[in-house]
Amino acid sequence: MTPRGSGSGTLPGRERGGEAADPPYGSGPHPLLRLLLDAADGRFPSADGGVTLLGPLPGGLECSVAFTGHAVIATALPGDEVRRMAPDGYGANLAPELLRAMAGREGEIGVVDVTLAARGTGDSGATAAAPLPERPDLHGHPRVRYARELRSHVRTFGDERGLVTLSGGLAGRREVSIELHEPGERPRGLGRSLLRDALAQAPDGEPVFAAVSPGNARSLRAFLAAGFTPLGSEVIVRPGRRSGDAGPGRRSC
């Protein structure tokens, strides 16, 4: 694991002996946001096999993010406990034992998603002929309800093709998701066109992120065709730890 403050691509984390320290970033942006924005600009952490350890995300969420050869883990677990599970930047940051320790007995481990990014096109001349209408009437849709559980400032757009959510996602990044109304019977290119119209809702040049299941090949192809670039992978954890939880290599007394 990359120690705090050493090694390229390492931000100040919250490792301090064997105890969990308070996040050093106070009320400002979570430091994971800077790593994600840098990756969207093509500046990645060094592929040194290391791990950058950060404090938990706003709202008590935790996550494990992988770039090529380097991982970032945001958790309230003590640094010594994380180190005992030997995460690395080559895939061990997604080990089931680590994710379960982060979640605790009653927490939830999300799916592993591909992390992608594109650029907003609003006011750039590349916007849709007609703006994508905002759809507050879709706030009860399952995808919108899910977005509200994990994200902030969720806005819903849509038309006859499907719906779009734009929100404050992981670490505060701008995040988009889409769902087509009839995915099994759609003409080719509907997902791509809906995504391009969604990007027109974001300011020109601003990074817009997405998290897509790697097994959803049809959706992944649509995001790639709309100009999104893969950056890495991520999994979000909703902890439900109790004081008596014992992670791997640790016994409760």
Secondary structure, 3 states (H helix, E strand, C coil): CCCCCCCCCCCCCCEECCEECCCCCCCCCCHHHHHHHHHHCCCCCCCCCCEEEECCCHHHCEEEEEECCEEEEECCCCHHHHHHCCCCCCCHHHCHHHHHHHHCCCCEECCCEEEEEEECCECCCCCCCCCCCECHHHCCCHHHHHHHHHCEEEEEEECCCEEEEEEECHHHCEEEEEEECCCCCCCCCHHHHHHHHHHCCCECCCEEEEEECCCCHHHHHHHHHCCCEEEEEEEEEECCCCCCCCCCCCCCC
